[in-house]
Amino acid sequence: MSDFLLEAVHITKKFGDFAANDDVTLRLRPGEIHALLGENGAGKSTLVKMMYGALQPTEGELHWRGKPVRIANPAAARSLGIGMVFQHFSLFEALSVTENIALALPGKAGMQELSARIAAVSREYGLPLEPGALVADLSVGQRQRIEIVRCLLQEPALLIMDEPTAVLTPQEADQLFVTLRRLASEGCAILYISHRLEEVKTLCHEATILRRGKVVATVDPRRETAASLARHMVGVDVAVVSTRAGAVAGEPILTLDHVSLPADGPFGTALRDVSLRIGAGEIVAIAGVAGNGQSELFDAVSGERVDGLTGSITLAGQVCAGRGIKARRALGAAFVPEERLGHGAVPDFPLSQNVILTRFAVDDGMVRRGLVNLGLAGDVAGRVAGAFDVRTSSNDPEARSLSGGNLQKFVIGRELDRKPRLLVVNQPTWGVDAGAAAVIRQALIDLAEGGSAVLVISQDLDEIFAIADRIAVISRGELSEAKPTATLDREAIGLLMAGAHETASHDKAAS
C-alpha cells in the first residue's frame, strides 16, 4: 500500500499543440493540506479537473491509494472519495438547502432524514446551516457552507478547494480554517488552490507550484515568505506596490447623495440610501462579501441603470443621475466591470476594436463624424499591451484568446490610458496572480497620485488595505461611512461586512 492517497504521475494535457500541463507530478498524503499555486494560465484548473474526472490526461497516470485509476467523470471521482468545492457555486437559488444537496447525492434518501443529517454534520464541523432555508436568502458565506457540507456528506478522502476564501469575511475564513484543520486531523487530504499567499503560509503543509504548465517547485510554505512564493510562481521578483499614506482629497469628483436603486432581478440586492463622496487624488474602496449590492452600486455610478434610481449623483460638478454611461464617459469617467469577458470586452472582437467600444464617446480622435480611426485604435491597444505586460499570441488577437489575468490587465489599461478624472473598478484583481495584481494596484495608485478619483469595489481585504485612503463596507445594499484606512483593521471590517452598520442604522431610525 502506498503512503500516498492520490498521485498524478507525469501528467501531460494538450489542447491541440498547446500543453496546459507538461509532465506534472504531484502527490497527496492523507491528512495533508497541500497548496497548488501558480499564475493565471499556469495549469492549476486543468490539473484538478483531471483529478475530478472532468478532463482526461493526454499522457501520464493517476494513482489512487497506490493503484492506477481512470477517473472517467465527476461521479466516478465522488465514488472514489474525491470531493470538490468550486470557486463559482452550483446552487439553485429558488430551492432550499436540503433540496440543493439532495440533487448531488446518490440514492433516494428521504428529505426529512437528509435534513437531519445536514443539520448534524454542519453543526459538528462548525458550519451551521438551516436545512429548510431558501438559498436566495443566504449570504455567500452560508452558500459556501452548503457546497462544503454537500461534500462532507459523501465522506470524502480528498477535498479539492478552489479559492475558498475569496467570498468570505475574515471571521468566516478563520472558521473555515478551523474546519479544514479538523478534516485533516481526521485523515482527509485537502488540495487548496489560492492566490492569497499569507493564508497558504498559515494553513498548508506543502505547496506545489506550477509555471506555464510545469512544476517548478515543491516547498514547505511555512518556511517561505509571500514574496518567495510569488517569485516561484512568476519566475522573477514581484514588484512591491508603493503604499498610500492617506492622501488629502481635493475637489469632489463623485458624490452620491441618498441613492437608492431596486434590485436587478429576483435574487439581486437593492441599494438603500447610499451616500458617498470621493475627491480628486483619493482612492476609496468598498469592501463587502459578494452579492450585497456591489453590482447595483456599480450600475448606479456607471449609468448602466438609471430607471428606478432615486437620490442624486454628481460627477465633476454635473448632476447626472438620469444620464447613461456614454454621457458619464464624456464627463471624464471610466468604468471597469467585474465580468471582464462579455461585459468588459467582446470575446470575438480583437483588442483594437475593444478599445473603440469605450472610447467612441470621448473626444480624443478615435471617432470623428462617424468614422473610426482604426490605426489609432491599434496604436492604443499596442500601447496598453506594452505598458501592462499583456501577453498575447499574435499582434491583435481576439479578447477570448487572452488568459483571465492578461485580459484584466488589458481592460484596466484601456481605461487608464484615457487618464480619466474618475475611475470606477469592480474587483480589479479577481482571480489574478500576484505579478498581475501588483501591476494593476500600482497603476491605480499612480492614477490617484496624478489627481484622479478612484472608486474600487473589492472583496480582497489585503488589496483594500494596500491601496485605499478610505474604506466603506456594503452589506445588504447599505453602505457604511467611509473611514480612513489607518483607523480600521480586518476585524472591524469583518464585523461591518457581517452587517454591524445595518443594525446601527436601523436602531437609529427606530429611535
Sequence and secondary structure as in RCSB ss.txt:
>XXXX:A:sequence
MSDFLLEAVHITKKFGDFAANDDVTLRLRPGEIHALLGENGAGKSTLVKMMYGALQPTEGELHWRGKPVRIANPA
AARSLGIGMVFQHFSLFEALSVTENIALALPGKAGMQELSARIAAVSREYGLPLEPGALVADLSVGQRQRIEIVR
CLLQEPALLIMDEPTAVLTPQEADQLFVTLRRLASEGCAILYISHRLEEVKTLCHEATILRRGKVVATVDPRRET
AASLARHMVGVDVAVVSTRAGAVAGEPILTLDHVSLPADGPFGTALRDVSLRIGAGEIVAIAGVAGNGQSELFDA
VSGERVDGLTGSITLAGQVCAGRGIKARRALGAAFVPEERLGHGAVPDFPLSQNVILTRFAVDDGMVRRGLVNLG
LAGDVAGRVAGAFDVRTSSNDPEARSLSGGNLQKFVIGRELDRKPRLLVVNQPTWGVDAGAAAVIRQALIDLAEG
GSAVLVISQDLDEIFAIADRIAVISRGELSEAKPTATLDREAIGLLMAGAHETASHDKAAS
>XXXX:A:secstr
  S SEEEEEEEEEETTEEEEEEEEEEE TT EEEEEE TTSSHHHHHHHHTTSS  SEEEEEETTEEE   SHH
HHHHHTEEEE SS    TTSBHHHHHHHHSSS   HHHHHHHHHHHHHHTT    TT BGGGS HHHHHHHHHHH
HHTT  SEEEEESTTTT  HHHHHHHHHHHHHHHHTT EEEEE S HHHHHHH SEEEEEETTEEEEEE GGGS 
HHHHHHHHHSS              SEEEEEEEEEE  SSTTS  EEEEEEEEETT EEEEE  TTSSHHHHHHH
HHTS  TT EEEEEETTEE TT  HHHHHHTTEEEE S TBTTTB TTSBHHHHHHHHHTTSSSSSEETTEE HH
HHHHHHHHHHHHTT   SSSS BGGGS HHHHHHHHHHHHHTT  SEEEEESTTTT  HHHHHHHHHHHHHHHHT
T EEEEE S HHHHHHH SEEEEEETTEE   EEGGG  HHHHHHHHTTHHHHHHHHHHH 
